[in-house]
Amino acid sequence: MGRSFQRLSTTGVLLTANALRPMGGANPLSIPSFFAGWLTSELAPHLLALTGLGTAVHLTHSGLGDRRDRLALGMNAAAAVGLGGLIVQSQHSHRVLERALTDDLGDDYVARLDPAPDRTDLATPWRQIARPFTMKQEDVRRVADLDYWGDGHPRHRLDVYLPRRGGTGLPVLLQIHGGAWVIGRKDQQGLPLMTHLAARGWVCVAPNYRLSPRAHWPEHLIDLKRSLAWIRDNIASYGGDPDFVAVTGGSAGGHLAAMLALTPNQPNLQPGFEAADTTVQACIPHYGVYDLAATTGTRAAELRRDRFLARVVIRRDPRHDREVYEQASPLFLAGPDAPPFFVVHGRHDSLVPVAETRAFVERLRTVSTSPVVYAELPGAQHAFDVFPSIRSAHVVRAVERFLRWVHNRPPDSSP
């Protein structure tokens, strides 16, 4: 047991150290650092409990033991302190999110919410967090695998989440999965947000779309615009309001959500359904990619463009077709008619540099006449919202407050 305890202690302290100081940017270890840091950060309460339990069991059976055991106990103590710090960071997300909402929507924005948030809306849902991989809610019903294109293609299907009690005229959320434009499915991401909103009277739609390398840009966006056209034509039969559709997504899904919001009704992106209304009323991208042209100057963005996008997704030479990359970048498409945005990004994101998001938000705030809320979460990695955690729970509830504010405000109001 001694050697196993020592190995586990070493692993625990290394995982905690990586979560506190992850590798990022152009570092070749940024992807494994992301995976390890993401899980450690969002599961910090569970890992802290396991660390304490493992230490107690070892002390009960073996006492202090030899010098190596005492060193392992010291590493467990250090890991426990680090995990406690990660938990505090996650809890601090609530204050960061609320400050972002009040700064950009006004101190009295809560007064526009009907009903007003109660104590449970603002508290940490510990019972849900204790079971992070159980996301099913009894009061939410899912209608799966609806064909939104009518061509039978397996990637042209979507799921609808709606309150089991029913309703009519309910606001709609379109959730776009990420996965670097090459992987991912509609039932793998956004579930904490969709089930939370559906239980509270929203209709949520999660589509698949064609993936690279078989598909190349802008086929991903065309598919999603087609799913939005399907929502306009069909969502009323599921209780939704076709006149209020918000869009969200994470990573590549955040990029596609922003592109959907910033390219409404563009005929070249709606071949065969040019007359469809593809406007959205709000956009909430999480840890999105906003600069495919790599103009923000980070080495990570340049490597993503030259080694991945040019070879797999866009498949055009950025040296000769720079405009193609710019027209695929939300950073270059922000304009005065952009809908309200709530942009969320983690400060410790190993995969998408936070500097890219800061540049996008600055540009959007400069040109847009709609509110732009930005929350930069301390200690947060990429994909922090995939399953229920302290941080993701507060993000879900802040997004709900933002969406309710947008839904409740008069059409001609401004922040």
Secondary structure, 3 states (H helix, E strand, C coil): CHHHHHHHHHHHHHHHHHHHCCCCCCCCCHHHHHHHHHHHHHCHHHHHHHHHHHHHHHHHHHCCCCHHHHHHHHHHHHHHHHHHHHHHHHHHHHHHHHHHHHHHHCCCHHHHCCCCCCHHHHCCCHHHHCCCCCCCCCCEEEEEEEECCCCCCCCCEEEEEEECCCCCCEEEEEEECCCCCCCCCCCCCCHHHHHHHHHCCCEEEEECCCCCCCCCCCHHHHHHHHHHHHHHHHHHHHCEEEEEEEEEEECHHHHHHHHHHHCCCCHHHCCCCCCCCCCCCEEEEECCCCCCCCCCCCHHHHHHHHHHHHHHHCCCCCCCCHHHHHHCCHHHHCCCCCCCEEEEEECCCCCCCHHHHHHHHHHHHHHCCCCEEEEEECCCCCCCCCCCCHHHHHHHHHHHHHHHHHHHCCCCCCC
